[in-house]
Every structure is written in C-alpha cells, then in structure tokens.
Amino acid sequence: MKKIGMTCLAGLLLLSLSTECAAKQWSLRDCIDYALANNIKLQKAKIQEYSALEDVKQSQSALLPSLNLSTSQNVSYTPWPQQGRATVADGYVQSSVDKVYYNGSYSLMGNWTVWNGNKNRNNVKLNKVAVEQVRLDSATTANSVLEQIAQLYVQILYSTEAISVTKESLKTSQTNEERGKTMVEVGKMSRADLAQLTAQRAQDEYAIVEAESNLRNYKRQLKELLQITNDEEFDVAVPSTTDDMALEAVPALNDVYAASLEQRPEIKNAKLGIESSDLGIKVAKAGRMPTVSLNAGVTTSTSSMSDNAWGTQMKNNFSLGGGVTVSIPLFDNRQTKTAVNKAKLQKQSYLLDLQDKQTTLYSTIENYWLQAVTNQNKFKAARISTESAQASYELLSEQFKQGLKNTVELMTGKTNLLQAQQNELQSKYLAILNLNMLEFYQTGNIK
C-alpha cells in the first residue's frame, strides 16, 4: 500500500512538473537572455575571442628571453681504423684502436631580442586591438540576433491578437448564418442568400486556420533563433499593449543616428580597424630597422675516448659564453616595401569600410524612423476607420434583421469592419516595433 502511495505521489509530481513546463510563457527578456547564453553564433564568437587572447599572450611572451636546454648523444663506428697512428675525433686524440666510441654534449642557451624596431611591442598592441574587434564582432552578432527576436516577438503578438479578432468575426458570421436559416424557414430569405452567409462563415474559419499556421511558423523561427530543439509547447507571454505605446513621440532622426554612432559595435569595430591598420604600418616599417639581440649559453661534453670519469669530464669541459648580435637589413628583395604598401592599402580599405557602415546604419535608422511615423499616422486613421466601420456594420445588421438590407450589403459591411480592425492592429504593432527599434539603436536597450 505504501509503495502504491509513493508511486501515485511520484506520478503527481511528474505531472505537475510537465504542466509547469508546458505552461511556461517566454517574455521578451526571457528570449533575449536565453539567446545570449545559447545561440551558436554567439558561442562561436566567444571561442574566437579566446583564440585572440591566446595571440595576445603569445606576443607578450615574445618580449621575454627564450631559453633552451639541449643535449646530443652520438655513437661512431670505425670498422677499419689505421694501426699505430693517432687520430683526432671530436676534439680528442685517439691513439687506441677503438672501433666504437661515443660522445655527448649538453647546452643551456638563452636569447633575447632587445630591439627590433618596436615590432614585438606593436604586435602586442595589434593583437589587443584584434581581441577588442572580436568582442565587437560578437556584440554585432548579438545585436542582430536581438533585433530578429524583437521583430518575431512583435509579429507573434500581432498574430495572436489578429487571431482573436478573426475569431470574433467568426462568431458574428455564425450568428448571421443561424439568423439566415431562421429567415429561410419563415420565407424571408432565399437559400442562395443563405449560401452566401455560409460561405462567409467558412471563409472566416479558413482565415483562422491560416492565421494560426502563420503564428506557429513565427514561433518556429523564434525557437530556431533560441536554439531550442525539443518538442515542448512554446508560447510567449502577451504583455498588455496600449494605444499610447504606439503613439509615443518619435525621436529625431539625427539624434538617433548621432547616438548610434557612439554606441553601435559595428561602428566601433570599423574605427578599430583603422587603428589596427596604423599599427600594421608600424610593424611593416620595422623591417627596415636593425635588430639587436643578446645571447648566452652554458655548454659541456663527454666522450668515451677520455679516461676521466663522466663527472670529471663534465667539469673539465664546462664553458660559459655570451654575445651581442646586430642585424642590419640592406636589401630584402622589396619585402619590407611591399609589406608597408599593403598595410597602407589596408588602411584605405578600413576607411571605406567605416564609411560604408555609417551609410548602412543611417539608412537602417531612417527606415525605422519612416516606418514609425508612417504607421503612427496609419494607426490614427485606422482607429477612426474601425469606429466608423463598427457603427456602419451595427446599423447594417439591424437593418438586415428588419429586411431593409440584403445579404451582400451585410457581408460587405462585415468585410470592411474586419479589414479595418486588421489594419488598426497591424499599424499599431508596427508603430510599437519601429519605436522600440529606434530606442534600441539610440540606447542599445530593447523594452
């Protein structure tokens, strides 16, 4: 009995958890946070950032001396040595007739590039700029993902409310159809007129099916952006939207553009490209400068041709050495000049890239600004149109009951009302979307 009770309790718990998961509704902030943590493009960008950081560490290490420990062990075999004659091998006089002998060498060598035209230091700066560029690339990708999420989210909100409007229209069509059937029974309407009312009801049902299909497709696209691959029910939280949200003051175009130039990552990245090209020119010009390096080493050796013990040989053959190397480039087959010229051309390319991104940014902001102004005006007109269509349809419906209006006039009035409602909803949500996009480009935040 106790086992059965525990089983029932576990079943209820699992049912509760599954119901909770199914009931989860994603807010816009939930979608953004999840995408920033799980989007594959953003994860790849983070890997590239780690790789760029490794380049920085490597270039910083190049400023330090290098140190190498090496040893060499060699065995020699002389099958036919000359008898009664001394030979010299590896610094040792061999008077015996050993056919096989070995020698070993041991060294600890250090080298330090003291100066090479500041090439190493500029490489450190160049790699640090590269890290920042990778971070800005990641931020640009994140902004693109957030923009797509916001657009799909608003589209889902619009589609959800549009479905509700269409369902209300279906209820009206069903009421009209039932009323028509009653009028046919009492001889006040022909069956042809009733067929038109039935067709109107079927058309509304078709519109609902199509709208629900579009809504599911928008949700699928949003799940794809969030990298969600399970088959759990996915739904978004529907926040309350007011007409005032669609009628907020549209910020000045130039104000939005000026602010976006200061905070948009793609613009910062283009400017960093110019900075990196300046460093690239300095690195290329370093090829014309002398290179000064210091070297020092410790060496010793052993050999089987010596009668001394291995430790004694190591001590006797121990030596220290060091020196300075100065390398002055005289003629390098035009390699340095080519590198400098290519670095300068790269800078010109970055300057054009900055100009292109500024133009693209302005065009994008201008489009959002125009869409915001246009849809605000459309929304204002659509509200009046909806009120007028609603009043007209109510009057037509009353006159239809009294037999003063025919089926065609009733259906036309209903179609006009539905179209006006859809236009109002569309312009409302588009105005909200474009206003939020302007704020996003101005401040970097999405409501």
Beta strands, then each sheet from edge to edge (+ up, - down):
strand 1: 25-26
strand 2: 66-77
strand 3: 87-89
strand 4: 92-94
strand 5: 100-115
strand 6: 235-236
strand 7: 291-303
strand 8: 319-327
sheet 1: 1+ 6+
sheet 2: 2+ 5- 7+ 8-
sheet 3: 3+ 4-
end
